[in-house]
Amino acid sequence: MTGLSEAAISDYLNGKKEPRGKQSAAIAKALNVSLDELWETGYQEKKSSKISAKEKELLETFEALPCYLQDYLVKSAKDLLDAQSKFQCNEIKRSNKISNN
């Protein structure tokens, strides 16, 4: 009906790939929908289902902040990750010293 392989359709449905020009037109025709309808519903459902409730809450909170606070928050998060990494390295070194004694 679309001329697309089952593997290609599976990849599209599972979000591994997105159909391009002719593939999109063939799918829309087979489903009897417009390209706008095809892309609007499929893309929105896939995109929104990939994030957890906590991620959604974080994103909404982040987007509500003014730009200068968004920048501050990103820098602070990176600083926390850096500190966590250094802490883990120090814990490993300390553990190795205890093991060697």
C-alpha positions in Angstrom: 0.0 0.0 0.0 2.8 2.5 0.8 5.7 0.7 -0.9 7.7 0.9 2.3 9.3 -2.2 3.9 8.0 -3.5 7.3 11.3 -2.7 8.8 11.1 0.9 7.7 7.6 1.3 9.1 8.7 -0.3 12.3 11.6 2.1 12.6 9.2 5.1 12.1 6.7 3.8 14.6 9.4 3.2 17.2 11.0 6.6 16.7 14.3 5.2 15.4 13.9 7.1 12.1 11.6 9.7 10.7 10.1 9.3 7.2 11.2 11.9 4.6 9.5 13.5 1.7 8.2 10.6 -0.5 7.9 8.2 2.4 5.8 10.8 4.4 3.6 11.3 1.4 3.0 7.6 0.9 2.2 7.1 4.6 -0.2 10.0 4.6 -1.9 8.8 1.4 -2.3 5.3 2.8 -3.8 6.6 6.1 -5.9 9.1 4.1 -4.6 12.1 6.1 -2.8 15.3 5.2 1.0 15.6 5.7 0.2 18.2 8.4 -2.0 15.7 10.3 0.6 13.0 9.9 3.5 15.0 11.3 1.5 16.9 13.9 0.1 13.8 15.7 2.9 11.4 15.2 5.7 13.7 16.2 3.9 15.3 19.2 3.0 11.9 20.7 6.5 10.5 20.3 8.2 13.6 21.6 5.9 13.9 24.7 6.0 10.2 25.6 9.8 10.2 25.8 10.1 12.4 28.9 9.1 11.5 32.5 6.8 13.5 34.7 9.8 14.8 36.7 11.6 15.8 33.5 8.5 17.6 32.3 8.2 19.4 35.6 11.9 20.4 35.4 11.6 21.7 31.9 8.4 23.7 32.6 10.1 25.3 35.7 13.3 26.0 33.7 11.3 27.6 30.8 9.5 29.8 33.3 12.7 31.3 34.6 14.2 34.5 33.0 17.2 33.9 30.7 19.8 35.0 33.2 18.5 32.5 35.8 18.4 29.7 33.2 22.1 30.4 32.5 22.8 30.3 36.3 20.9 27.1 36.7 22.8 25.4 33.9 26.1 26.5 35.3 25.1 25.4 38.8 24.1 21.9 37.5 27.4 21.5 35.7 29.2 22.6 38.9 27.3 20.0 40.9 28.2 17.2 38.3 31.8 18.3 38.5 31.8 18.2 42.3 30.2 14.8 42.3 32.8 13.5 39.9 35.6 14.8 42.1 34.0 13.4 45.2 33.7 9.9 43.6 37.4 10.1 42.6 38.5 11.0 46.1 36.4 8.2 47.6 38.0 5.7 45.2 41.5 6.9 46.1 40.7 6.7 49.8 39.3 3.2 49.4 42.4 2.1 47.6 44.7 3.5 50.4 42.7 1.6 53.0 42.9 -1.6 50.9 46.7 -1.3 50.5 47.3 -0.8 54.2 
